[in-house]
């Protein structure tokens, strides 16, 4: 009777242990593949985040450029503001030696020669 109990116990225990090992192996493989899938999706999200940050910087620079130009145009309409010149109204001046700036010192002479 004692030998029949051991045979029945080993007959049931061996297949259950083998099934448990197979389930554990497939569980580890499933967890590893899920982990890799999450890593890849995180990498894709990081790339998307960097792209969005780059686009945000470009849009901010474009906004600043447009606002500064709009501010320049609106200040030209009021009194004492900037005026965008026409090509006809631009005066080109040639440099002459006599038109040099004064020295910023207590001396009373001008910068005429270098």
C-alpha positions as CSV (number, residue, x, y, z in Angstrom):
1,X,0.0,0.0,0.0
2,X,2.9,2.3,0.7
3,X,4.4,1.7,-2.7
4,X,1.1,2.4,-4.5
5,X,0.8,5.9,-2.8
6,X,4.3,6.8,-4.0
7,X,3.6,5.7,-7.5
8,X,0.4,7.7,-7.7
9,X,2.1,10.7,-6.1
10,X,5.0,10.6,-8.6
11,X,2.6,9.8,-11.5
12,X,0.7,13.1,-10.7
13,X,3.7,15.2,-9.5
14,X,5.9,14.8,-12.6
15,X,3.4,16.1,-15.2
16,X,2.3,18.9,-12.9
17,X,6.0,20.0,-12.4
18,X,6.7,19.8,-16.1
19,X,3.6,21.8,-16.9
20,X,4.6,24.4,-14.3
21,X,8.1,24.7,-15.8
22,X,6.6,25.2,-19.3
23,X,4.2,27.8,-18.0
24,X,7.1,29.6,-16.2
25,X,9.3,29.6,-19.3
26,X,6.5,31.0,-21.5
27,X,5.6,33.5,-18.8
28,X,9.3,34.8,-18.7
29,X,9.3,35.0,-22.5
30,X,6.0,36.9,-22.5
31,X,7.2,39.3,-19.8
32,X,10.5,40.0,-21.7
33,X,8.7,40.7,-25.0
34,X,6.3,43.0,-23.2
35,X,9.3,44.8,-21.6
36,X,10.9,45.3,-25.0
37,X,7.7,46.5,-26.5
38,X,7.4,49.1,-23.7
39,X,11.0,50.2,-24.3
40,X,10.4,50.6,-28.0
41,X,7.3,52.7,-27.4
42,X,9.2,54.9,-24.9
43,X,11.9,55.4,-27.5
44,X,9.4,56.4,-30.1
45,X,7.7,58.8,-27.6
46,X,11.1,60.4,-26.8
47,X,11.8,60.9,-30.5
48,X,8.3,62.5,-30.9
49,X,9.0,64.7,-27.8
50,X,12.3,65.9,-29.3
51,X,10.6,66.6,-32.6
52,X,7.8,68.6,-30.9
53,X,10.3,70.6,-28.8
54,X,12.3,71.4,-32.0
55,X,9.1,72.5,-33.7
56,X,8.1,74.5,-30.7
57,X,11.4,76.4,-30.7
58,X,11.0,77.1,-34.5
59,X,7.5,78.4,-34.0
60,X,8.5,80.6,-31.1
61,X,11.3,82.0,-33.2
62,X,8.9,82.7,-36.1
63,X,6.4,84.2,-33.7
64,X,9.1,86.5,-32.3
65,X,10.2,87.5,-35.8
66,X,6.7,88.3,-36.9
67,X,5.9,90.2,-33.7
68,X,9.0,92.3,-34.0
69,X,8.2,93.1,-37.7
70,X,4.6,93.9,-36.8
71,X,5.8,96.2,-33.9
72,X,8.1,97.9,-36.4
73,X,5.3,98.5,-38.8
74,X,2.9,99.8,-36.2
75,X,5.4,102.1,-34.6
76,X,6.0,103.6,-38.1
77,X,2.4,104.7,-38.3
78,X,2.5,106.8,-35.2
79,X,4.6,109.9,-34.8
80,X,8.3,109.6,-34.3
81,X,8.4,105.9,-35.2
82,X,10.4,103.9,-37.7
83,X,9.7,104.3,-41.4
84,X,10.7,101.6,-43.9
85,X,12.6,103.5,-46.7
86,X,11.9,103.4,-50.4
87,X,14.8,102.8,-52.7
88,X,14.5,106.3,-54.1
89,X,14.7,107.9,-50.6
90,X,17.9,106.2,-49.6
91,X,21.0,108.4,-49.6
92,X,24.4,106.8,-49.9
93,X,27.3,108.8,-48.3
94,X,31.0,108.4,-49.2
95,X,33.5,108.4,-46.4
96,X,36.0,111.4,-46.4
97,X,39.0,111.8,-44.2
98,X,37.8,115.1,-42.8
99,X,34.5,113.5,-41.4
100,X,36.0,111.6,-38.5
101,X,34.6,111.5,-35.0
102,X,36.0,113.6,-32.2
103,X,38.3,112.0,-29.6
104,X,36.5,111.1,-26.4
105,X,39.1,112.7,-24.1
106,X,39.9,116.0,-22.6
107,X,42.2,116.9,-25.4
108,X,40.9,119.6,-27.8
109,X,42.1,118.1,-31.1
110,X,40.2,116.0,-33.6
111,X,41.2,112.7,-35.1
112,X,42.3,113.7,-38.6
113,X,45.2,111.3,-39.2
114,X,45.9,107.7,-38.1
